[in-house]
Amino acid sequence: MYMSNSTGDKPSTPLHSVSVAGAVIREDGRMLAIQRRDNGRWEPPGGVLELEETPEEGVVREVLEETGIRVEVERLTGVYKNMARGIVALVFLCKPSGGEARVTPEATAVEWLTPDQVEKHMGEVYAVRLLDAATPGVPHVRHHDGVHLSSPR
């Protein structure tokens, strides 16, 4: 996708899609994950950020829609770019604040996984988002091709 420049004759600035995801971690260290209905993959809950919402509002909405869990956003833990698709994902550490985990139109399963289960069940580019969130410090910035990280873990 490209925007036209001011003369309207040539493409100029490429557009990116922005998504948000919640790294929801309980006090016992278990991490919230969904099995997506559309592709069967395990991922942190999240989705496309809507134009009228802040990133924090978007992650609260997406986690609730996909899992039934209400969350409080604590901090940004990572920025991840899918170089092949032009998708930038903002991942936020969240703590659960209510609700009941349930299947939804987006998720065939909603589970609280241990870090070992996250590594076992999730593809590399999604597992790292939860594992990065469990690490204190500055946000991670990583890029990938949709399957494998291009930046070191």
N, C-alpha and C positions, 0 to 999 in steps of 0.2 A: 504494500500500500504506500502510495506517495501523495504528497500534497503538491499542488501546482505552485510555482513561484508567482511573483506579482504580475508577470506578463502573461501567465496562464499557458505558456507554450511548452514548457519542459518540466518534468518532475524534479523536485528538489529534496526536501527533507523527508526521510522515511518515517513512517509512523510505527510506534510500538504499542503493543497491548500491555496493560498493567493488570496483574492479578495480585491477590492478597491471600495469605494462608495463615492459619493459627497453629502455632506449636503449643498445644494445650497440654501442660504437664501438671499432674497431681502431686501432692506432697510426698507420696510414696515413690515418685520417679516414673510412674507409668505415663505413657504418651498417647493422646487421642489420635486414632487413625480411622479412615474409612476405606471400605472396598468399593470402588466406583462402580456404579451400575452400567455405565456405558462401555468400559473397557476391562473391568475386573481387576484393575491394579489397586494396590494399597497405597494411599497417599495421606498427607495431612489434609484436613478439611480446608477448602478455600475455593476461590473462583475469581472471575473478572470483577474488577473495581468499577462501580457505576459512576457516571459523570458527576452526579450531585452529592456524592458522599466522600468523606475523608477516608484515608486508608484504615484508620482505627474503626470507624463506623462500618466499613466494608467487611473487615475481618470478623467483627461481632456478628453481623448479619449472616455471613457465609457459614460460620461455625454453627450457629443456631439452625439455619435452614438445612444443613447437611447432616447434623448429628442430634439435634434436640437439646444440646448443652449450651447454657448461657455462660459467657466468659467476660472477664475483665482483662483488658489489654495492659500489659506491663511495659514492654519495650520492643523496639525493632531489633531483631537478631540477625537478619541477613537479607541481602539483595542477590537474586539469582537470575541470570539471563540465559534463556534458551536462544542460542545464536542462530539456530536453523529456522526458528519460527518468529523471532523478534518479540518474544514475550518476556517481560520483566516481572519477576515475582518478589513481592515484599513479604517477609515472614516475620510475624510478631509472636513473642512469648506471651502466653495468656494463662490465666488461672481460672479453673472452673468456678462458677458462682451459683449454679443451680441447674435445674432441668434434669431430664432422664435421657440417657443414650438410647437411640431408637433408629431403626432403618427409615429411610426417607426416599423420596423419588430419585435422589442423586446417589444414594448409598445402599448397597445390599447388605452391608455389615458395618457396625460401628463398634470398635474395640479399644480397650486401654492396653497398650502393648509395653513390654519392657524394652529397654534399649537393645538388648540382644534380639528380641523378636522384630523390632523395627529393621535392624540390619538384615535379618533373615527374610522377611516378607516384602520389603520395599525395594524398588529399584534404587540404584545409587543416588540419582539426582533428587529423589524425594527423601530418602533416609537421612541424607546429610543435612537437610533442612531442620529436622527434629533434633538430630545429634548436635548440630551447631547451637541450637537454642538452649540446650542443656549445659552449654559451656559459658561460664561468665566472661565478660569482656566486651570489646567493641563489636559491632555487627560485622559479619563475614560478608565478603563480596566475591561471588563465584560465577563462573559461566560454564555452559555445557552444550552438548549437541542434541539434547533431548533424551539421551540414554546415559552417556558417560560424562563425568566432570572433565573440564579442560584445565581447570585450576586445581592445584594440589589440595588434598584434604588435610 
